[in-house]
Amino acid sequence: MKSFMSNWKTTAGGALTVGLGVASLLGVKIAGQAPVDPQVAIGLITGGMALIFAKDGNVTGGSTRQ
């Protein structure tokens, strides 16, 4: 869990992106938007997971100490 929270902004962005993708798949419309194509929703979920598991060079494995 520590590596996920090393850069909370990246983790929060990933969680938000995954949440939007899942909401789109479930048919939730935000601010009256048009329906989202399922392929786009899957892309949002995949991109969000990539952000959650991303390694930030200046935080996890870089030269900056925690």
Backbone hydrogen bonds in HBPLUS format (Angstrom, degrees):
<---DONOR---> <-ACCEPTOR-->    atom                        ^
c    i                          cat <-CA-CA->   ^        H-A-AA   ^      H-
h    n   atom  resd res      DA  || num        DHA   H-A  angle D-A-AA Bond
n    s   type  num  typ     dist DA aas  dist angle  dist       angle   num
A0004-PHE N   A0001-MET O   3.12 MM   3  5.24 125.6  2.43  98.8 112.7     1
A0005-MET N   A0001-MET O   3.24 MM   4  6.52 143.6  2.38 148.2 157.7     2
A0005-MET N   A0002-LYS O   3.20 MM   3  5.30 128.5  2.48  97.4 110.3     3
A0011-THR N   A0007-ASN O   3.31 MM   4  6.62 165.3  2.33 152.6 156.9     4
A0012-ALA N   A0008-TRP O   2.83 MM   4  5.90 158.3  1.87 144.7 151.0     5
A0013-GLY N   A0009-LYS O   2.96 MM   4  6.06 156.9  2.01 141.4 147.9     6
A0014-GLY N   A0010-THR O   2.95 MM   4  6.16 154.9  2.02 146.0 152.8     7
A0015-ALA N   A0011-THR O   2.90 MM   4  6.12 160.0  1.94 150.5 156.0     8
A0016-LEU N   A0012-ALA O   2.91 MM   4  6.07 159.0  1.95 148.7 154.4     9
A0017-THR N   A0013-GLY O   2.97 MM   4  6.12 156.7  2.03 143.3 149.8    10
A0018-VAL N   A0014-GLY O   2.90 MM   4  6.11 161.7  1.94 151.8 156.5    11
A0019-GLY N   A0015-ALA O   2.90 MM   4  6.03 159.9  1.94 144.8 151.1    12
A0020-LEU N   A0016-LEU O   2.93 MM   4  6.18 154.0  1.99 147.6 154.0    13
A0021-GLY N   A0017-THR O   3.02 MM   4  6.24 154.7  2.08 145.1 152.1    14
A0022-VAL N   A0018-VAL O   2.90 MM   4  6.17 162.9  1.93 158.2 162.1    15
A0023-ALA N   A0019-GLY O   2.90 MM   4  6.02 160.9  1.94 146.1 152.1    16
A0024-SER N   A0020-LEU O   2.92 MM   4  6.04 151.9  2.00 142.1 149.7    17
A0025-LEU N   A0021-GLY O   3.03 MM   4  6.31 151.7  2.12 143.4 150.8    18
A0026-LEU N   A0022-VAL O   3.01 MM   4  6.29 143.7  2.15 145.2 155.3    19
A0028-VAL N   A0023-ALA O   2.95 MM   5  5.26 156.2  2.01 157.9 151.6    20
A0027-GLY N   A0024-SER O   3.14 MM   3  5.12 156.9  2.20 100.1 107.0    21
A0033-GLN N   A0030-ILE O   3.32 MM   3  5.84 143.8  2.46 111.7 119.8    22
A0040-VAL N   A0037-ASP O   2.94 MM   3  5.30 126.3  2.24 108.9 122.7    23
A0041-ALA N   A0037-ASP O   3.11 MM   4  6.51 155.0  2.18 152.1 159.8    24
A0042-ILE N   A0038-PRO O   2.94 MM   4  6.18 156.3  2.00 148.3 153.9    25
A0043-GLY N   A0039-GLN O   3.00 MM   4  6.19 148.8  2.10 137.4 146.2    26
A0044-LEU N   A0040-VAL O   2.87 MM   4  6.22 148.2  1.98 147.3 156.0    27
A0045-ILE N   A0041-ALA O   3.01 MM   4  6.32 158.4  2.06 148.2 153.5    28
A0046-THR N   A0042-ILE O   2.91 MM   4  6.12 163.2  1.93 150.1 154.8    29
A0047-GLY N   A0043-GLY O   2.86 MM   4  5.95 164.9  1.89 148.3 153.0    30
A0048-GLY N   A0044-LEU O   2.87 MM   4  5.97 154.0  1.94 144.7 152.2    31
A0049-MET N   A0045-ILE O   2.97 MM   4  6.20 153.4  2.04 146.6 153.3    32
A0050-ALA N   A0046-THR O   3.00 MM   4  6.27 151.0  2.08 145.2 153.5    33
A0051-LEU N   A0047-GLY O   3.01 MM   4  6.34 148.4  2.12 143.2 151.4    34
A0052-ILE N   A0048-GLY O   2.98 MM   4  6.29 151.9  2.07 145.2 153.0    35
A0053-PHE N   A0049-MET O   2.99 MM   4  6.23 157.8  2.04 150.9 155.8    36
A0054-ALA N   A0050-ALA O   2.91 MM   4  5.72 104.4  2.49 134.9 151.4    37
A0054-ALA N   A0051-LEU O   3.35 MM   3  4.97 157.4  2.40  93.3  99.8    38
A0059-VAL N   A0056-ASP O   3.01 MM   3  5.45 163.0  2.04 116.9 122.3    39
A0060-THR N   A0056-ASP O   2.95 MM   4  5.76 148.8  2.05 158.1 168.1    40
